Amino acid sequence: MPVILVIDDNPSVGTALDVLFSLHDIRTLCAQSPEQGLDLLAQEPVDLVIQDMNFVADTTSGDEGVALFQRIRQAHPDLPVILLTAWTHLEAAVDLIKAGAADYLAKPWDDRKLVATVNNLLELGDNRRQLEQTRAGERRRRTVLEREYDLRGIIYADPASEAALTLACQVARADIPVLITGPNGAGKERYAEIIHANSRVAQGPFVALNCGALPGELIEAELFGADAGAYTGANKPREGKFEAADGGTLFLDEIGTLPLAGQVKLLRVLETGCFARLGSNRERQVKVRIISATNADLPALIAEGRFREDLFYRLNGIELRVPPLAARPRDILPLARHFLGAGKHLGEDAERALQRHPWPGNVRELRNVMQRAVLLARGDTVSAADLGLPPAPAGALPAGEEPDRALIEAALARSGGVLAQAAADLGLSRQALYRRLDRLGIART
């Protein structure tokens, strides 16, 4: 049950408010002097304070109320305080609103308005406490994650990134292939490096091959090597990536672009650990941890006959999904500051522009934007104009679009189920979020 402390020298005020709030399942504590009120605050947990502005008879200056408010704020900086006085012209009360008081009501008060104000403040306070508990839990988990695993200096702050990192670290020591999925520029290779750094083969080599960056006729030579004369231009024997990665990890990026002939040979290596260089009949044996990555829809490629289903299941021992940057908005500013480097800082307008941009190019686009901003900014402060981003439409969400189920669920996860915070993250009112939850069939946690 919420608890409200009423500090007023008139006992009838405390009695009236006690009766009013009891009808709304709110407990009321009453104090008739500032000192008594401060003593009660020190003794019992209180959710909200309603305080008078004058306590000495025939005093209308409000100085006592100002002093009381300042002492409450000093001891309890986040405690909401409603000012209550018969002197509606009192400038001191207005100044206290500017200093952080929650509201200012005149005597005699309107019961409905007062109850509505109190309920709103209690809900906000409850949301703030839940959010603080959620953030404290996040900090504890991050501390454990960073203490127990080598995260290769990755910059992150969003729970969606934390979840992906946690899974990467959990599967790192298992002798099982990992398929990393996610859009271009999201950081899939960095996750592969983290898996390798925490694996049983961490002391072995980490070898990366982008299957989409080479002509199809050269990929097999890159993977398996080639003897001299195996193809035009092969003047001497060439070691392939499997040999180079022996005893370590081979990271195959853009695996969906591998030609079918290469897929057949890759499947055989995964099954037997054996392969032969191009132009050679001699079998070679290696032991390699395979991590692959793709931004393609591999099941769709299988249905089209462009990717082998048996290879897919060999590669997809565990799937690790790296979310797009728009789905982990709390990563945006830490990453931007990291790319910005020392000597410059982001202006408030630049921060807003960064958070409203949809980031179709993900982390790679953000890095390029910040590198350009360093060159364009004339002073120490990077402005929105220095970023060169297109203007966001009025009312644009951080993700730059109407929130779909994934964005809403991500916001709920970040907020720990606190709907007010999730709505704020999405740029929606609570009522607008409720309508979307009902339309999408998402439970109001």
Secondary structure, DSSP 4 states (H G I P E B T S, - for coil): --EEEEE-S-HHHHHHHHHHHHTTT-EEEEESSHHHHHHHHHHS--SEEEEES--STT--S-HHHHHHHHHHHHH-TT--EEEEES-TT-HHHHHHHHHT-SEEEESSPPHHHHHHHHHHHHHHHHHHHHHHHHHHHHHHHHHHHHHHS--TT----SHHHHHHHHHHHHHHTSSS-EEEE--TTS-HHHHHHHHHHTSTTTTS-EEEEEGGGS-HHHHHHHHH-B-TTSSTT--S-B--HHHHTTTSEEEEETGGGS-HHHHHHHHHHHHHSEEE-BT---EEE---EEEEEESS-HHHHHHTTSS-HHHHHHH-SEEEE---GGG-GGGHHHHHHHHH-TT-EE-HHHHHHHHHS--TTHHHHHHHHHHHHHHH-SSSEEPHHHHTPPPPPTT--TTSS---HHHHHHHHHHTTT-HHHHHHHHT--HHHHHHHHHHHT----
